[in-house]
């Protein structure tokens, strides 16, 4: 990450014009983010429960960065498949392909560390 750059300039411009939460009220923004994180929790229960990050990386900075970075994509999938409905259940359905993917090995620490181990791999994984 570039020091001195805001989160928005690194790709998390959710509240900027054109961002996935820009046109939403504060109450809607809160509800959507909570529903999304509840869906992540339900989709990856073992990784979510590992708050000390002994075996999983989901609750570490890189893991949360990846999952928050997927929020706009999850919302877009809900737009197309769930008639613009953003609930825990709709997010769970849209995260299902990710839970079935071996890309991050169910957030096992070794898998995530390997995927983020070099700048090239980080750029590939994070789309930066």
Secondary structure as the mmCIF struct_conf table of DSSP 4:
data_model
#
loop_
_struct_conf.conf_type_id
_struct_conf.id
_struct_conf.beg_label_comp_id
_struct_conf.beg_label_asym_id
_struct_conf.beg_label_seq_id
_struct_conf.end_label_comp_id
_struct_conf.end_label_asym_id
_struct_conf.end_label_seq_id
TURN_TY1_P TURN_TY1_P1 UNK A 3 UNK A 4
TURN_TY1_P TURN_TY1_P2 UNK A 7 UNK A 7
HELX_RH_3T_P HELX_RH_3T_P1 UNK A 8 UNK A 10
TURN_TY1_P TURN_TY1_P3 UNK A 11 UNK A 11
TURN_TY1_P TURN_TY1_P4 UNK A 14 UNK A 15
BEND BEND1 UNK A 16 UNK A 16
TURN_TY1_P TURN_TY1_P5 UNK A 17 UNK A 18
BEND BEND2 UNK A 19 UNK A 19
TURN_TY1_P TURN_TY1_P6 UNK A 20 UNK A 23
BEND BEND3 UNK A 24 UNK A 24
HELX_RH_AL_P HELX_RH_AL_P1 UNK A 26 UNK A 43
TURN_TY1_P TURN_TY1_P7 UNK A 44 UNK A 44
HELX_RH_AL_P HELX_RH_AL_P2 UNK A 45 UNK A 49
TURN_TY1_P TURN_TY1_P8 UNK A 51 UNK A 52
BEND BEND4 UNK A 54 UNK A 55
STRN STRN1 UNK A 56 UNK A 56
TURN_TY1_P TURN_TY1_P9 UNK A 58 UNK A 59
BEND BEND5 UNK A 60 UNK A 60
HELX_RH_AL_P HELX_RH_AL_P3 UNK A 61 UNK A 69
TURN_TY1_P TURN_TY1_P10 UNK A 70 UNK A 70
HELX_RH_AL_P HELX_RH_AL_P4 UNK A 71 UNK A 81
BEND BEND6 UNK A 82 UNK A 82
TURN_TY1_P TURN_TY1_P11 UNK A 83 UNK A 84
BEND BEND7 UNK A 87 UNK A 87
HELX_RH_AL_P HELX_RH_AL_P5 UNK A 88 UNK A 100
TURN_TY1_P TURN_TY1_P12 UNK A 102 UNK A 104
HELX_RH_3T_P HELX_RH_3T_P2 UNK A 105 UNK A 107
STRN STRN2 UNK A 108 UNK A 108
HELX_RH_AL_P HELX_RH_AL_P6 UNK A 109 UNK A 115
TURN_TY1_P TURN_TY1_P13 UNK A 116 UNK A 116
BEND BEND8 UNK A 117 UNK A 118
HELX_RH_AL_P HELX_RH_AL_P7 UNK A 119 UNK A 126
TURN_TY1_P TURN_TY1_P14 UNK A 127 UNK A 127
#
